């Protein structure tokens, strides 16, 4: 027990002392003393403590009695496989940014990749030999392809072309890069980049489904103008997005809730439904109605619920951030949707659930009979769009026959925050509303930012929370949910 106390006290000291941690966890001095004596923290409190320490670069494992800097130990190694495509030039920037984060990079290039960039460029950036040939006597003598495949912490394919995805899905090994993907026993991550039609093709999507089923991590491409002149999904994800996904994949595993003579229930055995991100309502095949939601808050909530032991179903609109992961092998089940109707259908299908957290910024309206061809400018003037209301997901869940025990909505308001949010809670018949003021700039911005300032509103009143990271907001809300379920 003394070892537990020593580790906990070191963590408390790192965070600034007892009073700081009491305020962080929302407990008094006696509760903190009880945690020390019992040798146990409630799962939600432990999650808050871990998240705060991770922000400061520390890893806490109270079960394994570890308290170490996140960056300690051997330098993490990335084997970067670059395949052919115009996005290959972005791999150079990605390699440089990875090195800035402390990763060691070793490069492998396919023959088609060398049509766009040279091995010399990559080698000059990384300071490492770049491998290109499967049947090179010199390379095999220096480092055989089997060792190359296994002498890494992660294999990253960026960019991954449609052709290379097909090779991986069907187990082909006709060059060095594809052979490595079969021979490696470390995690594999792919960041595709291609023409939007190639990305949307059923063959590509089937290959992606196969790879994801096998445990390959996907960093989905982004929307926008592509090199071929078309607009759509197919651009290589930004380096920051890819690096964040690698950081998460290689971070130390979070410790499970501690066990004692009186185990904390946490959210173990609970099913939590979370919605996140925006919805896109098509006007025609090119244009759509949307909003600025990034999905960061909803994804953080899904991850925090999983960390507290819950089974999580995340229904996500189009976002440019990685799918969250849980602490176990099942992780968070993420369902990707585009429109409000698709999100509604996915939520209803996911029932029954113990709790629903509707954090998505769902479009209120859809375009009736949206065009199947791109609208053109005509002499008749600006086309008139006929709008119809989208299904109300929050209200539907609140009034469903299989209503979750606890239904939580979000309210993004530009004025009269408390009044409008409380009115929304009553109108939607949900239990809690998490309200935040949007439309600001700088420190007051919310959409797309890492920080948030919210107010929790229920039938008894409201509670303003100070501005902090969306991860901490998620941990604090999950702690409240845990308390709600477990108090008798």
C-alpha positions as a Python dict, from the first residue, in 0.01 Angstrom:
ca = {
    (1, 'X'): (0, 0, 0),
    (2, 'X'): (287, 233, 78),
    (3, 'X'): (406, 198, -282),
    (4, 'X'): (65, 316, -404),
    (5, 'X'): (82, 614, -169),
    (6, 'X'): (432, 699, -288),
    (7, 'X'): (326, 695, -655),
    (8, 'X'): (7, 892, -588),
    (9, 'X'): (189, 1152, -377),
    (10, 'X'): (450, 1196, -652),
    (11, 'X'): (173, 1252, -905),
    (12, 'X'): (0, 1502, -675),
    (13, 'X'): (325, 1689, -624),
    (14, 'X'): (380, 1703, -1000),
    (15, 'X'): (35, 1860, -1042),
    (16, 'X'): (97, 2126, -780),
    (17, 'X'): (-7, 1978, -445),
    (18, 'X'): (-315, 1858, -258),
    (19, 'X'): (-532, 2167, -302),
    (20, 'X'): (-474, 2177, -678),
    (21, 'X'): (-563, 1810, -716),
    (22, 'X'): (-869, 1842, -490),
    (23, 'X'): (-995, 2122, -714),
    (24, 'X'): (-913, 1921, -1026),
    (25, 'X'): (-1101, 1614, -905),
    (26, 'X'): (-1383, 1807, -739),
    (27, 'X'): (-1327, 1645, -397),
    (28, 'X'): (-1234, 1753, -47),
    (29, 'X'): (-927, 1678, 162),
    (30, 'X'): (-1096, 1383, 333),
    (31, 'X'): (-1173, 1214, 0),
    (32, 'X'): (-812, 1245, -110),
    (33, 'X'): (-700, 1099, 223),
    (34, 'X'): (-943, 809, 179),
    (35, 'X'): (-802, 735, -167),
    (36, 'X'): (-455, 708, -11),
    (37, 'X'): (-575, 479, 267),
    (38, 'X'): (-775, 251, 37),
    (39, 'X'): (-501, 239, -225),
    (40, 'X'): (-759, 309, -492),
    (41, 'X'): (-908, 592, -697),
    (42, 'X'): (-1255, 585, -856),
    (43, 'X'): (-1217, 511, -1227),
    (44, 'X'): (-1342, 852, -1336),
    (45, 'X'): (-1110, 1036, -1094),
    (46, 'X'): (-819, 827, -1212),
    (47, 'X'): (-906, 917, -1572),
    (48, 'X'): (-899, 1290, -1489),
    (49, 'X'): (-565, 1253, -1310),
    (50, 'X'): (-413, 1056, -1599),
    (51, 'X'): (-537, 1306, -1859),
    (52, 'X'): (-396, 1603, -1666),
    (53, 'X'): (-59, 1434, -1619),
    (54, 'X'): (-47, 1330, -1986),
    (55, 'X'): (-90, 1699, -2077),
    (56, 'X'): (227, 1764, -1875),
    (57, 'X'): (413, 1474, -2039),
    (58, 'X'): (377, 1212, -1764),
    (59, 'X'): (239, 856, -1769),
    (60, 'X'): (63, 731, -1455),
    (61, 'X'): (-22, 362, -1397),
    (62, 'X'): (-147, 318, -1041),
    (63, 'X'): (-206, -55, -1084),
    (64, 'X'): (141, -121, -1224),
    (65, 'X'): (286, 143, -989),
    (66, 'X'): (450, 339, -1270),
    (67, 'X'): (498, 714, -1287),
    (68, 'X'): (732, 803, -1570),
    (69, 'X'): (780, 1070, -1838),
    (70, 'X'): (593, 980, -2157),
    (71, 'X'): (903, 1037, -2368),
    (72, 'X'): (1135, 827, -2155),
    (73, 'X'): (1294, 508, -2283),
    (74, 'X'): (1408, 409, -2629),
    (75, 'X'): (1335, 644, -2918),
    (76, 'X'): (1024, 532, -3105),
    (77, 'X'): (1085, 410, -3459),
    (78, 'X'): (859, 462, -3761),
    (79, 'X'): (908, 264, -4081),
    (80, 'X'): (765, 500, -4343),
    (81, 'X'): (647, 329, -4664),
    (82, 'X'): (595, 579, -4946),
    (83, 'X'): (393, 461, -5245),
    (84, 'X'): (335, 626, -5583),
    (85, 'X'): (112, 930, -5620),
    (86, 'X'): (145, 1306, -5632),
    (87, 'X'): (99, 1317, -5254),
    (88, 'X'): (437, 1142, -5217),
    (89, 'X'): (602, 1482, -5190),
    (90, 'X'): (402, 1543, -4869),
    (91, 'X'): (576, 1243, -4714),
    (92, 'X'): (893, 1451, -4689),
    (93, 'X'): (717, 1710, -4473),
    (94, 'X'): (558, 1431, -4269),
    (95, 'X'): (898, 1272, -4207),
    (96, 'X'): (1043, 1604, -4095),
    (97, 'X'): (754, 1671, -3858),
    (98, 'X'): (779, 1321, -3711),
    (99, 'X'): (1147, 1377, -3642),
    (100, 'X'): (1062, 1707, -3473),
    (101, 'X'): (842, 1503, -3236),
    (102, 'X'): (1134, 1275, -3151),
    (103, 'X'): (1059, 980, -3380),
    (104, 'X'): (1333, 792, -3564),
    (105, 'X'): (1237, 752, -3932),
    (106, 'X'): (1351, 484, -4172),
    (107, 'X'): (1215, 507, -4525),
    (108, 'X'): (1104, 255, -4787),
    (109, 'X'): (994, 371, -5133),
    (110, 'X'): (815, 188, -5412),
    (111, 'X'): (926, 218, -5772),
    (112, 'X'): (630, 443, -5854),
    (113, 'X'): (705, 668, -5554),
    (114, 'X'): (1048, 738, -5704),
    (115, 'X'): (870, 893, -6004),
    (116, 'X'): (769, 1179, -5774),
    (117, 'X'): (1049, 1214, -5515),
    (118, 'X'): (1399, 1073, -5486),
    (119, 'X'): (1541, 841, -5219),
    (120, 'X'): (1819, 1096, -5174),
    (121, 'X'): (1568, 1361, -5059),
    (122, 'X'): (1423, 1131, -4795),
    (123, 'X'): (1764, 1007, -4686),
    (124, 'X'): (1893, 1363, -4648),
    (125, 'X'): (1597, 1448, -4423),
    (126, 'X'): (1607, 1139, -4203),
    (127, 'X'): (1980, 1073, -4196),
    (128, 'X'): (1900, 707, -4266),
    (129, 'X'): (1947, 480, -4568),
    (130, 'X'): (1631, 454, -4781),
    (131, 'X'): (1538, 105, -4902),
    (132, 'X'): (1381, 50, -5243),
    (133, 'X'): (1462, -301, -5371),
    (134, 'X'): (1341, -639, -5251),
    (135, 'X'): (1621, -829, -5426),
    (136, 'X'): (1917, -606, -5340),
    (137, 'X'): (2217, -811, -5230),
    (138, 'X'): (2369, -511, -5056),
    (139, 'X'): (2053, -421, -4865),
    (140, 'X'): (1983, -781, -4769),
    (141, 'X'): (2339, -817, -4639),
    (142, 'X'): (2311, -496, -4433),
    (143, 'X'): (1953, -546, -4313),
    (144, 'X'): (1725, -817, -4451),
    (145, 'X'): (1365, -729, -4529),
    (146, 'X'): (1238, -944, -4240),
    (147, 'X'): (1446, -750, -3988),
    (148, 'X'): (1346, -426, -4159),
    (149, 'X'): (981, -526, -4116),
    (150, 'X'): (1020, -595, -3747),
    (151, 'X'): (1280, -342, -3636),
    (152, 'X'): (1017, -70, -3588),
    (153, 'X'): (742, 34, -3349),
    (154, 'X'): (496, 108, -3630),
    (155, 'X'): (474, 71, -4007),
    (156, 'X'): (318, 379, -4165),
    (157, 'X'): (208, 376, -4531),
    (158, 'X'): (177, 741, -4640),
    (159, 'X'): (58, 807, -4895),
    (160, 'X'): (-118, 476, -4959),
    (161, 'X'): (-247, 447, -5316),
    (162, 'X'): (-553, 249, -5422),
    (163, 'X'): (-322, 0, -5590),
    (164, 'X'): (-117, -55, -5274),
    (165, 'X'): (-431, -91, -5060),
    (166, 'X'): (-546, -365, -5298),
    (167, 'X'): (-209, -540, -5260),
    (168, 'X'): (-233, -527, -4882),
    (169, 'X'): (-593, -649, -4877),
    (170, 'X'): (-515, -947, -5102),
    (171, 'X'): (-184, -1036, -4941),
    (172, 'X'): (34, -965, -5245),
    (173, 'X'): (409, -927, -5191),
    (174, 'X'): (573, -837, -5520),
    (175, 'X'): (798, -556, -5395),
    (176, 'X'): (977, -454, -5076),
    (177, 'X'): (698, -237, -4936),
    (178, 'X'): (420, -494, -4978),
    (179, 'X'): (647, -773, -4846),
    (180, 'X'): (714, -568, -4532),
    (181, 'X'): (339, -531, -4472),
    (182, 'X'): (305, -910, -4470),
    (183, 'X'): (619, -978, -4267),
    (184, 'X'): (578, -719, -3992),
    (185, 'X'): (445, -801, -3648),
    (186, 'X'): (413, -438, -3534),
    (187, 'X'): (110, -209, -3580),
    (188, 'X'): (36, -94, -3935),
    (189, 'X'): (-123, 242, -4018),
    (190, 'X'): (-235, 364, -4361),
    (191, 'X'): (-294, 721, -4479),
    (192, 'X'): (-455, 695, -4825),
    (193, 'X'): (-443, 961, -5096),
    (194, 'X'): (-603, 929, -5438),
    (195, 'X'): (-859, 1060, -5685),
    (196, 'X'): (-1203, 1106, -5519),
    (197, 'X'): (-1369, 857, -5755),
    (198, 'X'): (-1101, 599, -5681),
    (199, 'X'): (-1152, 652, -5307),
    (200, 'X'): (-1530, 612, -5338),
    (201, 'X'): (-1509, 306, -5566),
    (202, 'X'): (-1665, -7, -5409),
    (203, 'X'): (-1345, -203, -5469),
    (204, 'X'): (-1138, 46, -5267),
    (205, 'X'): (-1394, 59, -4989),
    (206, 'X'): (-1409, -321, -4976),
    (207, 'X'): (-1030, -339, -4950),
    (208, 'X'): (-1036, -80, -4668),
    (209, 'X'): (-1302, -278, -4483),
    (210, 'X'): (-1084, -590, -4510),
    (211, 'X'): (-777, -410, -4379),
    (212, 'X'): (-964, -248, -4088),
    (213, 'X'): (-1103, -589, -3997),
    (214, 'X'): (-745, -716, -3975),
    (215, 'X'): (-651, -438, -3736),
    (216, 'X'): (-486, -193, -3978),
    (217, 'X'): (-534, 163, -3850),
    (218, 'X'): (-680, 408, -4103),
    (219, 'X'): (-619, 782, -4126),
    (220, 'X'): (-893, 880, -4368),
    (221, 'X'): (-818, 1127, -4648),
    (222, 'X'): (-956, 1478, -4633),
    (223, 'X'): (-1202, 1669, -4850),
    (224, 'X'): (-1097, 1946, -5087),
    (225, 'X'): (-930, 2018, -5419),
    (226, 'X'): (-715, 1727, -5535),
    (227, 'X'): (-411, 1740, -5762),
    (228, 'X'): (-613, 1599, -6051),
    (229, 'X'): (-840, 1904, -6041),
    (230, 'X'): (-1144, 1734, -5889),
    (231, 'X'): (-1314, 1824, -5562),
    (232, 'X'): (-1394, 1552, -5311),
    (233, 'X'): (-1243, 1314, -5060),
    (234, 'X'): (-892, 1203, -5147),
    (235, 'X'): (-635, 1447, -5011),
    (236, 'X'): (-368, 1304, -4781),
    (237, 'X'): (-445, 1389, -4418),
    (238, 'X'): (-240, 1670, -4269),
    (239, 'X'): (84, 1570, -4089),
    (240, 'X'): (-55, 1687, -3754),
    (241, 'X'): (-352, 1450, -3789),
    (242, 'X'): (-129, 1155, -3879),
    (243, 'X'): (119, 1228, -3601),
    (244, 'X'): (-160, 1259, -3343),
    (245, 'X'): (-286, 914, -3445),
    (246, 'X'): (64, 766, -3414),
    (247, 'X'): (111, 928, -3073),
    (248, 'X'): (-210, 769, -2955),
    (249, 'X'): (-130, 427, -3098),
    (250, 'X'): (216, 417, -2942),
    (251, 'X'): (129, 580, -2609),
    (252, 'X'): (146, 358, -2301),
    (253, 'X'): (-178, 169, -2245),
    (254, 'X'): (-403, 321, -1982),
    (255, 'X'): (-432, 119, -1663),
    (256, 'X'): (-769, -52, -1601),
    (257, 'X'): (-977, 54, -1302),
    (258, 'X'): (-816, -56, -976),
    (259, 'X'): (-960, -351, -787),
    (260, 'X'): (-1004, -365, -412),
    (261, 'X'): (-1230, -523, -153),
    (262, 'X'): (-1498, -276, -260),
    (263, 'X'): (-1443, -226, -635),
    (264, 'X'): (-1555, 100, -793),
    (265, 'X'): (-1832, 44, -1046),
    (266, 'X'): (-1726, 318, -1288),
    (267, 'X'): (-1919, 272, -1614),
    (268, 'X'): (-1832, -96, -1652),
    (269, 'X'): (-2122, -281, -1814),
    (270, 'X'): (-2285, 42, -1937),
    (271, 'X'): (-2356, 111, -2305),
    (272, 'X'): (-2299, 476, -2395),
    (273, 'X'): (-2415, 623, -2727),
    (274, 'X'): (-2224, 935, -2841),
    (275, 'X'): (-2279, 1153, -3148),
    (276, 'X'): (-2002, 1376, -3280),
    (277, 'X'): (-1903, 1613, -3559),
    (278, 'X'): (-2119, 1792, -3817),
    (279, 'X'): (-2358, 1655, -4077),
    (280, 'X'): (-2339, 1736, -4447),
    (281, 'X'): (-2669, 1796, -4626),
    (282, 'X'): (-2621, 1777, -5006),
    (283, 'X'): (-2737, 2052, -5238),
    (284, 'X'): (-2594, 1878, -5543),
    (285, 'X'): (-2300, 1636, -5591),
    (286, 'X'): (-2054, 1923, -5528),
    (287, 'X'): (-2213, 2149, -5266),
    (288, 'X'): (-2360, 2087, -4924),
    (289, 'X'): (-2493, 2259, -4610),
    (290, 'X'): (-2268, 2209, -4307),
    (291, 'X'): (-2115, 2381, -4004),
    (292, 'X'): (-1774, 2425, -3844),
    (293, 'X'): (-1790, 2138, -3593),
    (294, 'X'): (-1461, 1946, -3574),
    (295, 'X'): (-1584, 1653, -3363),
    (296, 'X'): (-1306, 1704, -3107),
    (297, 'X'): (-1543, 1730, -2809),
    (298, 'X'): (-1760, 1432, -2911),
    (299, 'X'): (-1460, 1211, -2984),
    (300, 'X'): (-1302, 1308, -2649),
    (301, 'X'): (-1625, 1209, -2474),
    (302, 'X'): (-1634, 871, -2647),
    (303, 'X'): (-1276, 801, -2545),
    (304, 'X'): (-1335, 913, -2184),
    (305, 'X'): (-1643, 688, -2156),
    (306, 'X'): (-1443, 390, -2282),
    (307, 'X'): (-1164, 470, -2037),
    (308, 'X'): (-1422, 456, -1755),
    (309, 'X'): (-1511, 101, -1863),
    (310, 'X'): (-1819, 162, -2080),
    (311, 'X'): (-1905, -2, -2409),
    (312, 'X'): (-1921, 294, -2649),
    (313, 'X'): (-2098, 341, -2981),
    (314, 'X'): (-1982, 661, -3152),
    (315, 'X'): (-2188, 791, -3446),
    (316, 'X'): (-1966, 1043, -3622),
    (317, 'X'): (-2034, 1284, -3903),
    (318, 'X'): (-1753, 1381, -4147),
    (319, 'X'): (-1448, 1486, -3941),
    (320, 'X'): (-1074, 1512, -4001),
    (321, 'X'): (-957, 1352, -3677),
    (322, 'X'): (-881, 985, -3604),
    (323, 'X'): (-1141, 752, -3461),
    (324, 'X'): (-1106, 731, -3081),
    (325, 'X'): (-991, 408, -2924),
    (326, 'X'): (-1085, 234, -2602),
    (327, 'X'): (-853, 79, -2345),
    (328, 'X'): (-937, -278, -2443),
    (329, 'X'): (-925, -483, -2762),
    (330, 'X'): (-1279, -391, -2861),
    (331, 'X'): (-1225, -16, -2829),
    (332, 'X'): (-1491, 229, -2939),
    (333, 'X'): (-1727, 117, -3214),
    (334, 'X'): (-1736, 409, -3458),
    (335, 'X'): (-2013, 441, -3718),
    (336, 'X'): (-1940, 695, -3991),
    (337, 'X'): (-2234, 886, -4140),
    (338, 'X'): (-2280, 1193, -4357),
    (339, 'X'): (-2634, 1329, -4328),
    (340, 'X'): (-2864, 1393, -4033),
    (341, 'X'): (-3099, 1117, -4150),
    (342, 'X'): (-2810, 869, -4153),
    (343, 'X'): (-2707, 980, -3803),
    (344, 'X'): (-3065, 941, -3680),
    (345, 'X'): (-3094, 592, -3828),
    (346, 'X'): (-2762, 486, -3674),
    (347, 'X'): (-2861, 618, -3329),
    (348, 'X'): (-3198, 444, -3326),
    (349, 'X'): (-3034, 120, -3443),
    (350, 'X'): (-2777, 146, -3161),
    (351, 'X'): (-3046, 136, -2892),
    (352, 'X'): (-3084, 18, -2622),
    (353, 'X'): (-2825, 228, -2440),
    (354, 'X'): (-2784, 335, -2078),
    (355, 'X'): (-2682, 689, -2171),
    (356, 'X'): (-2689, 903, -2486),
    (357, 'X'): (-2458, 1203, -2529),
    (358, 'X'): (-2565, 1407, -2833),
    (359, 'X'): (-2256, 1620, -2894),
    (360, 'X'): (-2291, 1636, -3275),
    (361, 'X'): (-2380, 1965, -3446),
    (362, 'X'): (-2662, 1828, -3658),
    (363, 'X'): (-2793, 2039, -3946),
    (364, 'X'): (-3150, 2153, -3879),
    (365, 'X'): (-3252, 2142, -4244),
    (366, 'X'): (-3199, 1934, -4556),
    (367, 'X'): (-3248, 2030, -4919),
    (368, 'X'): (-3563, 1878, -5066),
    (369, 'X'): (-3495, 1685, -5389),
    (370, 'X'): (-3128, 1786, -5397),
    (371, 'X'): (-2976, 1780, -5744),
    (372, 'X'): (-2810, 1473, -5893),
    (373, 'X'): (-2604, 1697, -6125),
    (374, 'X'): (-2406, 2010, -6044),
    (375, 'X'): (-2618, 2324, -6052),
    (376, 'X'): (-2505, 2569, -6319),
    (377, 'X'): (-2534, 2945, -6333),
    (378, 'X'): (-2820, 3049, -6558),
    (379, 'X'): (-2973, 3373, -6679),
    (380, 'X'): (-3282, 3300, -6469),
    (381, 'X'): (-3094, 3400, -6157),
    (382, 'X'): (-3003, 3235, -5829),
    (383, 'X'): (-3171, 2896, -5780),
    (384, 'X'): (-3417, 2865, -5491),
    (385, 'X'): (-3354, 2589, -5243),
    (386, 'X'): (-3651, 2423, -5079),
    (387, 'X'): (-3565, 2315, -4726),
    (388, 'X'): (-3724, 2059, -4497),
    (389, 'X'): (-3658, 1984, -4131),
    (390, 'X'): (-3420, 1706, -4044),
    (391, 'X'): (-3517, 1444, -3785),
    (392, 'X'): (-3459, 1568, -3430),
    (393, 'X'): (-3216, 1312, -3289),
    (394, 'X'): (-3199, 1448, -2933),
    (395, 'X'): (-3577, 1478, -2895),
    (396, 'X'): (-3633, 1138, -3055),
    (397, 'X'): (-3393, 965, -2815),
    (398, 'X'): (-3548, 1149, -2518),
    (399, 'X'): (-3896, 1027, -2609),
    (400, 'X'): (-3814, 684, -2753),
    (401, 'X'): (-3975, 369, -2611),
    (402, 'X'): (-3621, 242, -2541),
    (403, 'X'): (-3513, 579, -2395),
    (404, 'X'): (-3167, 575, -2235),
    (405, 'X'): (-3173, 632, -1859),
    (406, 'X'): (-2968, 949, -1903),
    (407, 'X'): (-2995, 1168, -2215),
    (408, 'X'): (-2752, 1458, -2253),
    (409, 'X'): (-2769, 1720, -2526),
    (410, 'X'): (-2538, 1999, -2637),
    (411, 'X'): (-2645, 2355, -2714),
    (412, 'X'): (-2429, 2587, -2923),
    (413, 'X'): (-2563, 2937, -2866),
    (414, 'X'): (-2458, 3284, -2982),
    (415, 'X'): (-2673, 3476, -2729),
    (416, 'X'): (-2869, 3428, -2405),
    (417, 'X'): (-2673, 3111, -2330),
    (418, 'X'): (-2843, 2995, -2009),
    (419, 'X'): (-3196, 3093, -2111),
    (420, 'X'): (-3182, 2937, -2458),
    (421, 'X'): (-3008, 2620, -2337),
    (422, 'X'): (-3257, 2563, -2053),
    (423, 'X'): (-3544, 2616, -2299),
    (424, 'X'): (-3386, 2360, -2531),
    (425, 'X'): (-3353, 2106, -2248),
    (426, 'X'): (-3722, 2140, -2167),
    (427, 'X'): (-3827, 2135, -2533),
    (428, 'X'): (-3622, 1827, -2617),
    (429, 'X'): (-3715, 1653, -2288),
    (430, 'X'): (-3354, 1554, -2218),
    (431, 'X'): (-3197, 1535, -1872),
    (432, 'X'): (-2891, 1755, -1909),
    (433, 'X'): (-2775, 2017, -2157),
    (434, 'X'): (-2409, 2109, -2203),
    (435, 'X'): (-2418, 2466, -2332),
    (436, 'X'): (-2139, 2665, -2488),
    (437, 'X'): (-2116, 3003, -2655),
    (438, 'X'): (-1997, 2982, -3015),
    (439, 'X'): (-1912, 3241, -3275),
    (440, 'X'): (-1625, 3395, -3081),
    (441, 'X'): (-1267, 3438, -3195),
    (442, 'X'): (-924, 3393, -3041),
    (443, 'X'): (-948, 3243, -2692),
    (444, 'X'): (-1329, 3248, -2715),
    (445, 'X'): (-1343, 3033, -3029),
    (446, 'X'): (-1493, 2685, -2987),
    (447, 'X'): (-1540, 2518, -3325),
    (448, 'X'): (-1224, 2341, -3435),
    (449, 'X'): (-1032, 2442, -3121),
    (450, 'X'): (-877, 2222, -2850),
    (451, 'X'): (-1033, 2415, -2559),
    (452, 'X'): (-1390, 2474, -2453),
    (453, 'X'): (-1591, 2658, -2187),
    (454, 'X'): (-1925, 2500, -2103),
    (455, 'X'): (-2220, 2521, -1867),
    (456, 'X'): (-2395, 2209, -1736),
    (457, 'X'): (-2771, 2269, -1713),
    (458, 'X'): (-3024, 2035, -1552),
    (459, 'X'): (-3368, 2067, -1395),
    (460, 'X'): (-3217, 2221, -1080),
    (461, 'X'): (-3014, 2500, -1238),
    (462, 'X'): (-2677, 2549, -1401),
    (463, 'X'): (-2307, 2513, -1325),
    (464, 'X'): (-2044, 2708, -1518),
    (465, 'X'): (-1719, 2525, -1586),
    (466, 'X'): (-1396, 2714, -1646),
    (467, 'X'): (-1230, 2708, -1986),
    (468, 'X'): (-1003, 2408, -2030),
    (469, 'X'): (-915, 2141, -2285),
    (470, 'X'): (-1194, 1940, -2445),
    (471, 'X'): (-1031, 1625, -2307),
    (472, 'X'): (-1065, 1761, -1953),
    (473, 'X'): (-1423, 1869, -2019),
    (474, 'X'): (-1492, 1512, -2133),
    (475, 'X'): (-1328, 1360, -1823),
    (476, 'X'): (-1525, 1590, -1593),
    (477, 'X'): (-1857, 1512, -1763),
    (478, 'X'): (-1789, 1139, -1754),
    (479, 'X'): (-1716, 1167, -1381),
    (480, 'X'): (-2059, 1329, -1339),
    (481, 'X'): (-2224, 1054, -1543),
    (482, 'X'): (-2050, 789, -1332),
    (483, 'X'): (-2170, 957, -1012),
    (484, 'X'): (-2526, 976, -1149),
    (485, 'X'): (-2537, 605, -1226),
    (486, 'X'): (-2366, 484, -910),
    (487, 'X'): (-2525, 696, -639),
    (488, 'X'): (-2804, 506, -469),
}
